[in-house]
Amino acid sequence: MANILLIDDANTIRKVCSHILTQSGHVVRTAASGQEGIRDIIENGAPDLIITDIEMPGMDGLELCNRIRKTGATVPIVVITSYSDKEMIQQAKALSLAGWLLKPVTPEALVQKVNSALGAA
């Protein structure tokens, strides 16, 4: 069981992914924006894993990841996005992300990527 922070501006994605991960035995906290995610980490401590969308209003997922990495945090981060732009993937690799999932994400792919990122695959 892991403590997971799921950050996505789409309410449906948060609900569905949270349900899938909870059914897999994880504790899931959610945030609707990068700013809300950072606030959650400050208030509740670092999770075991962060899952974030890339395209969000305000602070996008890559900026969020960059801010987290600048603190020295090594928490695994998995990105979920509908974009497969090569430049974006290069930026993600530079941030030492634990994984990348393209939408639409199947429940099996989500659980597999989470387990892999947590080292439980």
C-alpha positions in Angstrom: 0.0 0.0 0.0 1.3 3.4 -1.0 0.3 7.0 -0.3 -0.3 8.5 -3.8 -1.0 12.2 -4.7 -3.0 12.4 -7.9 -2.9 15.8 -9.6 -5.2 16.5 -12.6 -7.5 19.4 -13.5 -10.1 17.0 -14.9 -12.5 15.9 -12.1 -13.5 12.7 -14.0 -9.9 11.6 -14.4 -9.2 12.2 -10.7 -12.3 10.2 -9.6 -11.7 7.3 -12.0 -8.0 7.0 -11.3 -8.5 7.5 -7.6 -11.1 4.7 -7.6 -8.8 2.3 -9.5 -5.8 3.0 -7.2 -7.9 2.7 -4.1 -9.3 -0.6 -5.3 -5.6 -1.7 -5.7 -5.0 -1.0 -2.1 -3.4 2.5 -2.2 -4.4 5.6 -0.3 -5.0 8.4 -2.7 -5.0 12.1 -2.2 -6.2 14.4 -5.0 -5.5 17.9 -6.2 -7.1 19.8 -9.1 -4.0 21.9 -10.0 -0.2 22.1 -9.6 -0.6 24.8 -7.0 -3.1 22.7 -5.0 -0.7 19.7 -5.3 2.2 21.7 -3.8 -0.1 23.0 -1.1 -1.1 19.4 -0.3 2.6 18.3 -0.1 3.4 21.2 2.3 0.4 20.4 4.5 0.4 16.6 4.4 4.0 15.7 3.7 5.5 14.0 0.6 3.6 11.1 -0.8 5.2 7.8 -1.9 4.2 8.6 -5.5 2.9 11.5 -7.5 0.8 11.2 -10.6 0.2 14.3 -12.6 -1.3 15.5 -15.8 0.8 17.7 -18.0 -1.8 20.1 -19.4 -3.3 22.1 -16.6 -4.2 25.7 -16.2 -1.8 27.9 -14.2 1.1 25.6 -13.5 1.5 22.7 -16.0 2.7 19.3 -14.9 6.3 19.7 -16.1 6.7 22.9 -14.1 5.2 21.2 -11.1 7.7 18.3 -11.5 10.5 20.8 -12.0 9.6 22.6 -8.7 9.4 19.3 -6.8 12.8 18.3 -8.1 14.4 21.6 -7.2 13.5 20.9 -3.6 15.7 17.8 -3.8 12.8 15.5 -3.5 13.3 12.1 -5.2 9.6 11.0 -4.9 8.7 8.9 -8.0 6.5 10.9 -10.4 4.3 9.4 -13.2 2.9 11.7 -15.9 -0.4 11.1 -17.6 -1.0 13.1 -20.7 -2.6 13.1 -24.1 0.6 14.5 -25.7 3.5 12.6 -27.0 5.6 15.6 -28.2 9.3 14.6 -28.4 10.4 17.9 -26.8 8.0 17.4 -23.9 9.3 13.8 -23.4 12.9 15.1 -23.4 12.0 17.6 -20.7 10.3 14.8 -18.7 13.3 12.6 -19.0 15.5 15.4 -17.6 13.3 15.5 -14.5 13.9 11.8 -13.8 10.3 10.8 -14.0 9.3 7.3 -13.1 6.9 6.9 -16.0 4.8 8.3 -18.7 1.2 7.2 -19.6 -0.7 8.4 -22.7 -4.4 9.0 -22.4 -6.7 7.2 -22.5 -5.2 5.1 -19.8 -6.6 1.6 -19.1 -6.9 0.5 -15.4 -4.4 -2.2 -16.0 -1.8 0.1 -17.5 -2.3 2.6 -14.6 -1.9 -0.1 -11.9 1.1 -1.6 -13.7 2.9 1.8 -14.1 2.2 2.7 -10.4 3.5 -0.7 -9.2 6.6 -0.3 -11.5 7.2 3.2 -10.2 6.9 2.0 -6.6 9.3 -0.9 -7.3 6.6 -3.5 -6.7 6.2 -4.8 -10.3 
